[in-house]
Amino acid sequence: MYEDDGLLTLSSQLKLYFMRFDLGHVKDKENSIIRVTSDIGPLKSVLIHRPDEGIEKVTPSRAVDLLYEDIVYLPKMIEEHQVFTNLLGHFIGEKNVHDFSNLLSDILDQDAIKKELVTIVCRLEHCDDRIKQFLINSEPKVLANTLISGVYHNKKEISIFLPLPNLIFTRDLGTVINNHLLIAQASKRARSRESVLSYFVFNYHPLFSALNKSNKLFGISDSIEELVENNNGHLGVFSVEGGDVMLVNENHLLIGISERTSEMAVERIIRKIFAHKIVGEITVVNLPPLRFCMHLDTVFTMSKRNQSVVFAPLIMQEGKMKIQHYSANSQRPLVAKSLSSILKDIYPDWQFILCGEGKAPFEEREQWTDGCNLFTVREGVAFTYDRNLKTNKALQEAGYQIFNASELLQELRSGKICQEDIQNTIINLPSAELSRARGGPHCMTMPLCRG
Ligand SMILES: NC(=[NH2+])NCCC[C@H](N)C(=O)O
């Protein structure tokens, strides 16, 4: 039924260079297992990004363009994020919590990649040759920091680009769907450079080399040139962000058409997914193109195979959003009344926990501060924000014990609790500053492997 578009192809010249270089200190990461079969399977490795100094460059007048609601107190945000990553380290081992900036600096060790990446970023950001040369001559770590924070540090500090304050939301960079990786393409100018950087990391970092060798990386663009072309002048026409792509189980994918993910992109993605038999069932959810629900994961995430936390006005009510269900072996999509009815078809006992207990004004307030945005480390063990009191109460009523993240960290450190014994638990992260960036625990993580 669908033409085979072929998956993303590498520039053969670069691939050659890549093969010839010694991968040195990152050799151990080569051919790592990248495989995710659902949004709740036991986490084995994850991509995150610690808040960086670029976040301090967000000013009130620029905040909206940079997709922030407010300016943020960075030291506190770093502290909150650190509690999260420390706990992730306890669950899966520190070496399996990968920071994007380290992966970027690893690939910049290769001169050919560095040159190509800087050339493309300079084209995107309209930099002159002098700056381009200056960047090419800088050290990989310094360059990675500049490409992310926008600031070059040596003896003095020079601002070269706008910052990428949303890179902490690594979820949006891509989605591992079974043994394939869908590379995202951001819809907003503030995140375009993120798409270029992550394209390079996924294509050239040894961590992803097994996927690359077996041609299992794909995106809506078939080359970096097309991706840049889409970023320059066609923003949002062809775009997909990872927060809109969610694997319910090995065979069933949810995709949101939203403020960030376009209908044209989704059509292309469905074609590619079915052509390559990545999953057999895809449900497309048409979200209103509004800021409060910019991605599907702002109104729906899973905590167990048959349980989710939802923003009821969109997920539970019939006829609120257009829902189309595609099967690999049928010509036309079926139309469903609601997302909840589709989920009940999978598990009739699907349980919906309501954000803000489904009560005004809390459900609207807590949805805004990512009450629906849980990150599950294994079935029934998930991170939430501490500030969403009513949602936490609803989770408690559903049978969860609630833990304060910093206290749990201490108990794990002292050996009083062993992570393997943690079951049916919600871990409340400190969130005063993190939530101002308008993303929660789900947004701050891109799972690379779930068992
Ligand atoms: N998957 C998500 N919900 N990501 C949240 C991203 C928030 C970020 N400030 C943005 O607007 O892009």
The ligand as an SDF file (V2000), in Angstrom:
LIG
                    3D

 12 11  0  0  0  0  0  0  0  0999 V2000
    7.9290   16.7500   25.2730 N   0  0  0  0  0  0  0  0  0  0  0  0
    7.6340   17.9170   25.8190 C   0  0  0  0  0  0  0  0  0  0  0  0
    6.4370   18.1200   26.3190 N   0  0  0  0  0  0  0  0  0  0  0  0
    8.5390   18.8920   25.8060 N   0  0  0  0  0  0  0  0  0  0  0  0
    8.3650   20.1450   26.4490 C   0  0  0  0  0  0  0  0  0  0  0  0
    9.1560   21.2060   25.7890 C   0  0  0  0  0  0  0  0  0  0  0  0
    9.0400   22.5210   26.4580 C   0  0  0  0  0  0  0  0  0  0  0  0
    9.8240   23.5930   25.7860 C   0  0  0  0  0  0  0  0  0  0  0  0
    9.8680   24.7910   26.5460 N   0  0  0  0  0  0  0  0  0  0  0  0
    9.2590   23.8670   24.4170 C   0  0  0  0  0  0  0  0  0  0  0  0
    8.3580   24.6570   24.3430 O   0  0  0  0  0  0  0  0  0  0  0  0
    9.6880   23.3310   23.4460 O   0  0  0  0  0  0  0  0  0  0  0  0
  1  2  1  0
  2  3  2  0
  2  4  1  0
  4  5  1  0
  5  6  1  0
  6  7  1  0
  7  8  1  0
  8  9  1  0
  8 10  1  0
 10 11  2  0
 10 12  1  0
M  CHG  1   3   1
M  END
$$$$
